[in-house]
Amino acid sequence: MDLVRKANRADKRPSEVKTMLRGAGLRPTRQRLALAEILFAQGNRHISAEELHDEAMDHRVPVSLATVYNTLHQFTEAGLLREVAVDGSKTYFDTNVDDHHHFFVEGENRIVDIPVSGLRVHELPEPMPGMEIARVDIIVRLRRIGS
């Protein structure tokens, strides 16, 4: 099973988390292990650093918010997470690193996956010389009718 597929599985045992971190080139420190177990135990989801920090506190994992941010960015760089920036001020981390897009529900600050098959992108611009398109991220904003 490849690293991405393994990261997306729910109900990870501690030994699987340790293997996943090592496979991504990350040393499995106590804090990384604890945060990864919390993060990946619930399957695919979108979470902010503040939400993960709150969950860590609920699980009695003594970790600073700065450490949570650093760990999330390390997991993202290692390919275990995908960063989803909303409005440039709010960032979520997605445990589903497969190609897909997102709905953002305004007023609820909630992100929902849109399968790649649910959206077609045509006629992308030519990248600048020496550049290539790495990925296309689309966020479709929703709001409740009457809001």
C-alpha positions, 0 to 999 in steps of 0.5 A: 500500500503506498504512503498516500493511501495508507495516510488516508486510512482510518483507525490507525494503530500506533505502529502504523502511524510510526511506520507512516511517519518513517516512510515519509522521512519524518522521525517519529517523535512523541509529539508527532506520533501523538498528533498523527494518531489524533489527526488520522484516527478519524479518516479523511477530514479538514482541520485547522491548527487550532482545532487540532490543538484543542483535540490534543488538549482534550487527549491530554497531549501537552503540546504548544500551538506553535508545535502543532503548526510546525508539525502540520507543515512538516506533514504537508511537506512530507505529502501526508496532508494537503493545505487548503487556504481560505481567504488567505487568513484561514488555513485548513489541513486535509488528510485526503491528499488525492486530487479533489476540490472543495466546497467552503460553507461560509458562516460555518467555516466548514470544508467539504470535498468535491470529487474530481469527477464532479468538476471539470476544468478547461482551458488553463492558461499556459504557465510562464516559461520554465514553469509547469502546472503542479496542481489546480485547487478550486474552492467553491463558496457556499452560503445558506439561502437567506443568510 
